[in-house]
Amino acid sequence: MKEIVLVKYGEMALKGLNKKTFEDMLTKNIKRRIKSLGSFVCTSAQSTLYIDPQDDSIDLGEVVDRVGKIFGIAALCRACVCEKDFADVCTKSVEYLTDVLSYAKTFKVNAKRSDKAFPMKSPEICMELGAVLLEKFPNLIVDVKEPEVTVTVEIRDTNAYVHAENIKGAGGLPVGSSGKALLLLSGGIDSPVAGWMMAKRGVQIDAIHYVSPPYTSDRARMKVEQLCEKLTDYCGGIAFHCVPFTELQEAIRDHCPEEFFTIIMRRLMMEIAQRIAAKENCLALITGESVGQVASQTMAAMACTDAVCRIPVFRPCVGMDKTEIIEIARKIDTFDTSVLPYEDCCTVFTPRHPKVRPRLADIEKAQAAFDFEPLIQKAVEETELKTFTYNK
């Protein structure tokens, strides 16, 4: 019995003349994710992508698991391929759904007739197939409001398809359809979530991380690299830029007022990030900041940070509380890694009493007390690049 995976588009189905561009990008992302599982033919029609395995030994459960994490998909399911003949639909429905319907108590049949030339209308398909299933599975009763199992029959251009499970997709837009941005990846809980949220809007993600040896350890860097690997499940390949930041932090400590340490550090991070972004054709920066979460994330502090930025800064977590962010972190499997006890450079030389309502003029004056430019340029030049790819 032939089985395929049906993929239903998300909001990209509403696109106009450029819809084909989004479809091509989604198809490319899907092929890249499932390539290692075997040979497939992927075709699209009527806002649906058909993933047709060319080998019966391919694990469709793993295909569904991988494809379910790809942005741009509203729903997906495994489906049995039938001839556009009602007798064949009935025969294969009984065989294909035996494992599901044998242990269920209630069900209903839902029909979608895209091919209006099919001789039976949708209500008739539901009624007739429902009668067949009731006869074959006497344990079932019909419940059209809250059934345990919904059997769906789709009559399409070339074939009919039967399935009983519709899996919610990741939603959003295909990664790469909205340009590229650079994620400031700290190693905490928030920044991986911010990267995931922007990837969901079709943004291709590069990442930048700052290390300050000997104040930060190799394990702290390895932790962030592990987060990059986890994000590839959703974001695809990630270029990881690791910036040596020790000299800049020591210069801040030696030449700037303690209460401004964190804000000046953030300004220098933004300056380095946007220079690397320009080299990598990234159109924006992404941070995991949330208003009021820490002293450097008050509105006044963020305004002082943004004053050095020449490209947009996206903060998708800005209005979320910690509980909401943690919920997403658990969902995307970054939480346990993020809470590993290896501190990043943001914890180095933390002021005892940080300024929570800084004035930009005061920050600029304090920063001007030392010429950071040579150290900024040196850090950019010495940045290490490592690429993480989806390697399953």
Residue pairs with C-beta under 8 A, 6 or more apart in sequence:
1 80
1 81
1 92
1 95
1 96
2 80
2 81
3 53
3 60
3 78
3 79
3 80
3 81
3 96
4 50
4 51
4 52
4 53
4 78
4 79
4 81
4 161
5 50
5 51
5 60
5 63
5 64
5 67
5 76
5 77
5 78
5 79
6 48
6 49
6 50
6 51
6 76
6 77
6 78
6 79
6 154
6 161
6 163
7 30
7 48
7 49
7 50
7 51
7 67
7 73
7 75
7 76
7 169
8 47
8 48
8 73
8 74
8 75
8 76
8 169
9 23
9 26
9 47
9 48
9 49
9 72
9 73
9 74
10 72
10 73
10 74
10 169
10 171
10 172
10 173
11 74
11 171
11 172
11 173
12 19
12 22
12 23
12 26
12 72
12 173
12 174
12 177
13 19
13 47
13 74
15 22
21 177
22 72
22 173
22 174
22 177
23 44
23 49
25 72
25 174
25 175
25 176
25 177
26 49
26 70
26 72
26 73
26 174
27 42
27 44
27 49
29 70
29 71
29 72
29 174
29 175
29 176
29 236
30 42
30 49
30 51
30 67
30 70
31 40
31 42
32 236
32 390
33 66
33 67
33 69
33 70
33 390
33 392
34 40
34 51
34 63
34 66
34 67
36 392
37 58
37 59
37 62
37 63
37 66
38 53
38 54
38 55
38 57
38 58
39 53
39 54
39 55
40 51
40 52
40 53
40 54
40 58
41 50
41 52
41 54
42 49
42 50
42 51
42 52
43 49
43 50
43 52
44 50
45 156
45 157
46 114
46 156
46 157
48 156
51 63
51 67
53 60
53 63
60 78
64 76
64 77
64 78
64 167
66 233
66 392
67 73
67 76
67 169
68 76
68 167
68 168
68 169
68 170
69 170
69 233
69 234
70 169
70 170
70 174
70 175
70 234
71 170
71 171
71 172
71 173
71 174
71 175
71 199
71 200
71 202
71 234
72 169
72 170
72 172
72 173
72 174
72 175
72 177
72 202
73 169
73 170
73 171
74 168
74 169
74 171
75 166
75 167
75 168
75 169
76 166
76 167
76 169
77 152
77 163
77 165
77 166
77 167
78 163
78 165
79 154
79 161
79 162
79 163
80 92
80 93
80 96
80 161
80 162
80 163
81 159
81 160
81 161
82 88
82 89
82 92
82 93
82 159
82 160
82 161
82 162
83 89
83 159
83 160
84 115
84 118
84 155
84 158
84 159
84 160
85 160
86 120
86 125
86 128
86 129
88 160
89 125
89 129
89 153
89 160
89 162
90 128
90 129
90 132
92 162
93 129
93 132
93 133
93 151
93 153
93 162
94 132
94 133
94 136
96 162
97 133
97 149
97 151
97 162
97 164
100 149
100 164
100 165
101 107
101 133
101 136
101 137
101 140
101 149
101 151
101 164
102 137
102 139
103 139
104 137
104 139
104 140
104 148
104 149
105 139
105 140
105 141
105 148
106 140
106 141
106 142
106 143
106 146
106 147
106 148
106 149
107 130
107 133
107 140
107 141
107 142
107 143
107 147
107 148
107 149
107 150
107 151
108 126
108 130
108 142
108 143
108 144
108 147
108 149
108 150
108 151
109 125
109 126
109 127
109 129
109 130
109 133
109 150
109 151
109 152
109 153
110 126
110 150
110 151
110 152
110 153
111 122
111 123
111 125
111 126
111 129
111 152
111 153
111 154
111 155
112 122
112 152
112 153
112 154
112 155
113 120
113 121
113 122
113 125
113 155
114 154
114 155
114 156
114 157
115 155
115 156
115 157
118 155
120 128
125 153
125 155
126 153
129 151
129 153
130 142
133 140
133 151
134 140
134 142
149 164
150 164
150 166
151 162
151 163
151 164
152 162
152 163
152 164
152 166
153 160
153 161
153 162
154 160
154 161
154 162
154 163
170 200
170 234
171 200
172 199
172 200
172 201
172 202
173 200
173 201
173 202
174 202
175 199
175 202
175 203
175 204
175 205
175 234
175 235
175 236
176 202
176 204
176 236
177 202
178 201
178 202
178 203
178 204
179 203
179 204
179 283
179 284
180 203
180 204
180 205
180 206
180 280
180 281
180 282
180 283
181 198
181 203
181 204
181 205
181 206
181 277
181 282
181 283
181 284
181 285
181 286
181 314
182 206
182 207
182 208
182 241
182 273
182 274
182 276
182 277
182 280
182 282
182 284
182 285
182 286
183 191
183 194
183 195
183 198
183 205
183 206
183 207
183 208
183 285
183 286
183 287
184 191
184 207
184 208
184 209
184 269
184 273
184 285
184 286
184 287
184 288
185 191
185 192
185 195
185 207
185 208
185 209
185 224
185 227
185 228
185 240
186 209
186 224
186 288
186 344
186 346
187 209
187 220
187 223
187 224
187 227
187 338
187 342
187 344
188 288
188 338
188 344
188 346
189 288
189 322
189 325
189 326
189 329
189 334
189 335
189 338
189 339
190 288
190 289
190 290
190 293
190 317
190 325
191 286
191 287
191 288
192 227
192 230
192 231
192 288
192 329
192 332
192 334
192 338
193 288
193 316
193 317
193 325
193 328
193 329
193 332
193 334
194 286
194 287
194 288
194 314
194 315
194 316
194 317
195 205
195 207
195 231
195 235
195 286
196 231
196 234
196 235
196 328
196 332
196 334
197 316
197 317
197 328
198 205
198 286
198 314
198 316
199 205
199 231
199 234
199 235
200 234
203 284
203 286
204 235
204 236
205 231
205 235
205 238
205 286
206 238
206 239
206 240
206 241
206 277
206 280
206 282
207 224
207 228
207 231
207 238
207 239
207 240
207 241
208 240
208 241
208 242
208 243
208 272
208 273
208 276
209 221
209 224
209 240
209 241
209 242
209 243
209 344
210 242
210 243
210 245
210 269
210 272
210 344
210 345
211 220
211 221
211 242
211 243
211 244
211 245
211 246
211 344
211 345
212 244
212 245
212 246
212 249
212 345
212 348
213 244
213 246
214 246
215 246
215 249
215 345
215 348
216 342
216 343
216 344
216 345
216 348
217 342
219 340
219 342
220 342
220 343
220 344
221 242
222 342
223 337
223 338
223 340
223 342
224 240
224 344
225 240
225 386
225 388
226 337
227 334
227 337
227 338
228 238
228 240
228 388
229 388
230 332
230 333
230 334
230 337
231 238
231 332
231 334
232 238
232 388
232 389
232 390
232 391
233 332
233 333
233 390
234 332
236 389
236 390
237 387
237 388
237 389
237 390
238 387
238 388
239 280
239 385
239 386
239 387
240 385
240 386
240 387
240 388
241 276
241 280
241 383
241 384
241 385
242 383
242 384
242 385
242 386
243 272
243 276
243 379
243 380
243 382
243 383
244 379
244 382
244 383
245 269
245 345
245 379
247 375
247 378
247 379
248 265
248 268
248 372
248 375
248 376
248 379
249 265
249 345
249 348
249 349
251 370
251 372
251 375
252 261
252 264
252 265
252 268
252 349
253 261
253 349
254 370
255 369
255 370
256 264
256 366
256 367
256 369
256 370
257 366
258 351
258 352
258 353
259 351
259 353
259 354
259 355
260 351
260 355
260 358
260 362
260 363
260 366
260 367
261 349
261 350
261 351
261 354
262 295
262 296
262 301
262 346
262 350
262 351
262 354
263 296
263 301
263 304
263 305
263 354
263 355
263 358
263 363
264 363
264 366
264 367
265 346
266 296
266 301
266 305
267 304
267 305
267 307
267 308
267 363
267 367
268 372
268 376
270 285
270 305
270 306
270 308
270 309
270 313
271 308
271 376
272 376
272 379
272 380
272 383
273 285
274 285
274 309
274 310
274 311
275 376
275 380
276 282
276 380
276 383
277 283
277 284
277 285
277 311
282 311
283 311
283 312
284 311
284 312
284 313
284 314
285 309
285 311
285 312
285 313
285 314
286 313
286 314
286 315
286 316
287 313
287 314
287 315
288 315
288 317
288 325
289 296
289 297
289 302
289 315
289 317
289 318
290 297
290 315
290 317
290 318
290 319
290 320
290 321
290 322
290 325
291 297
291 298
291 299
291 302
291 318
291 319
292 298
293 322
295 301
295 354
295 355
295 356
296 302
296 305
296 354
298 356
298 357
300 356
300 357
300 358
300 359
301 355
301 356
301 357
301 358
302 315
303 360
304 358
304 359
304 360
304 363
306 313
307 360
307 363
307 364
317 325
326 335
329 335
329 338
